[in-house]
Every structure is written in structure tokens, then in C-alpha cells.
Amino acid sequence: MKWAAALVAGVALGACPAKAVDPVASVHVVRDGERWTADYRFHRQAPVWVLAVSPLTRVKPRSFRPESWVVETPGVRLERHGWYDVLVADKGAMPSRVRVSFRPFTEDIETAADPALGFTDGSVALYSVQWKVLPARSIEQVKAYPLDVAFVPESGAPTSVTLSDKNRPVLFDGKRVRAAKLTGDRETYVLFGPATPVETPALETILDPQLPGWFKNYALAQLPPILDRYTKLLGPKPDGKPTLMVSWNGPTKGRASFSGSVLPGQMVMTLEGEGVVSDNPKLRDMARWFVAHEGAHFWLGQQVIYSDVKETWITEGGADLLGYRTVAALDPKFDVRAAQQKSLDDCIASSRKGPVATAIERQDPKAYYNCGAVFGLVAEKAWGGDFAAFVRELIARNRADRTVSRTEWLDLLDSRAPGKRLPQHIGFLLDNPVLNAQPWVALLEAGGIRFRLRTDGTPELL
Ligand SMILES: [Zn+2]
């Protein structure tokens, strides 16, 4: 049986909105029973409108729109050019209003949040940014656009999105409202239909009613305590309680799949396949780790973020270590030492290929997770074994600009371990490839982390 798993963090559209920019278009998305429509109003004249979020499906890679969208306005077509779907007129200028009807598309998208989550009671959650459009001068121009929409001209110009249901209020930010109005390309899922959240002190959970019972019980019993623990250790989230939505695509033959993605304040999971109908320990562990790592980002990643992508080790390594400690605190059977040893071994292997800071240039993002978790161990030790206290301090000191730079992280570490030259050790590893494990051994020694040397000279944590 094929085990498919995909984890995606939300596309960073307008991650740091500097100031409000006028929308280039607005769209009103309406559900009326089985019929779904999206009415566009373009606020500029342009011959081509580019759908800014045009990812491919994971299975049989293809755009999701040709099979789920119908352009109802005569003389307007949906086409694919380069990396993007576009709306274009048969001839001449595009009309300023265009109507599309659509079927919510619930298949897995590998590189972005899924356009829709389907629940078996008829509820549907829609991903708000799928309607974002950008004006273009020509098809030729679109063909030359890069895959990363952040580098497309004017990609920061937002589309205002309003979502409503003719038959009942929609669920938006934990509240039922007549219409969800989203500006500034805000990314979220808005829920249509009767599904009701289960409230716990630190997490709001929306589970498909048909989910296999064992998973429902597991999710409600084991996942909220993870967020409870973060809230206790790191303080309440200033933007309110996060939501976890779990949808169920049915017991498809020969499949066992889990996919998840994360948006600000929201985690979504989709389960599918006969392989998850009865208790499945692997799925339990995946779901738990997903919430432990991604939930940590609601603090380390949203309340503060790194200043440069080369500092991803601050957030990814930090979320891994917070996750390890949290899972270990909630489950005495979790082998936390083995998890940390794997981080250390994989980190040392990555570090032989090049400096940790530039791992992204070598397509080795895991180096940030693994080596960042090792740097985290050093900070944890300096904080008397309390990594959450270090993170709490990191957030408190950097609340004003919500940014933690490498220097700020290292200075904070140094303040609790003066004279140990920990910033120098870590700085060396960030900036240099290492031929053997020696500089890592030196860091563990300086940091007071207990280990023994294996015969090949690599450290084994004690
Ligand atoms: Zn992460």
C-alpha cells in the first residue's frame, strides 16, 4: 500500500504587508446550495488577468482549474501559460466583470494549500487566496513569469475577496458571519455549511463527522493538549485560538494518505484511504508531529520571524526542539533522545556539504531543521534545561519588530553563557562547511551537552 504524505506551509503571499495597497480586483464568492460562483470586478483595464496561485496537483500533476472552473461570461476563456492559469478575452479588451462557476476542488496540491476541503456533511472550507489575480500586458509576458509569484511584477497588489453562503452564515475566524471579507490577500480557510467546532481551551477543532472513529477520538484527546502546553509555556496567542480542520476523502482502495498545511492561526489535514480506516500508529504519529511542529510556529514563526531566509534554522530548528520536548512531555514512550540524535547525525551530514546558513542554495532545507535543533539544545542548556523559556525571552525581546536576526539570537544565548564563546562556535558552523564532526563536537563541549565519541569521531548524545 502506498503511504502518501505531504506537508505544506502556506504560500508566503504578502508575508510582510508594508502598507495597504489598493486592490486591483475584487471577487465575491457565493454558495447557493450546490452552485458555487465567483464574480470578479477588475479595477483596471488589462487584456490578461493572471491567477496568482496556480499550483499543480500532486497526483497526475495538472492545474486544478480546467476541470473545476467554468467561465460563464461569454468571450472570456481560461488558459494555461507558463506556470499560471489566466483569464483572457477571445478578442479585444477583457470585460470589467467576469463570472466563473466552480466545483470546490479537494484533491491534494503539493506546493500550496488545497483549494478546498470537503466534509461529508456537505460543509466545505475554501482557501481564500485561490482567487487572487494580477493584471498582465500580454500572454507573452505571462509565459516569461517565474514560478515564484513573489517575483512577478506587482504581485503585492491585492485582490479583495468576499465569501458568503445564501443559506447560512459562514465560519470565519471562529465566528459565524453573513460574509467573510478578506483584504490584503489574507490567507485563511472559510467554512461553508453546518460543521460545528469542538472547543478546547487552546484549540478549536473541526472534524469531519465521517472520519474513522479511532482517529476522531485520538485527535480530540491527544492534539489539543499540545497547544495547551504551548499556551502555558509561551503565553496565549495574541491573535486568538488556532483552528484545526480535518477533512475525510473516504476509504479509497489501496490508499493511506495524510496531508497537511498551515496558514496563520490555522492547521488543516486531509485523510484518505482504506489504510486509515482502522487504528494506524504511523498516522497517529504523523498527525501528532504535524501539530507539535506546526503549532510551535504560531509562536516561533508568527509572533517573531527570522530576518533572512538563511536564518530559517531559528524557526525550523526551534519548532523541532519545542515539538520534541512537547511530545516527550505528553507521551512517556516517545524516544526524545533518538529524535535528537537523528537531528544531530543528519545535521552533521548536511554540514559536510556546505555552511548551514546557505543550505537553501543547495536545496537542503532539512539542514535548517536539524542543525537548528542542535543549536537549540545549546540554548536550552544555557537556560537551565528550559528551551521554552529561551523562546519566550526571544519573543519578548523582539516583539516590537517581530523579527529575530542571527545576531539577536546569538546575543541572547551569549547573555546566559558568557565566556563560553557559543556565538563563535555556532557562527563558524553557519558560515563554513566542515570536513569532519570536530567543530560540532567543540560546540557540544562548549555548551556543556553530554555525549560520547563514536569510533568514527561523531558525537552520540547521552
Ligand atoms: Zn516548520
Residues whose N, C-alpha, C, O or C-beta is under 5 A from the ligand:
A	BS01	ZN	E316 A319
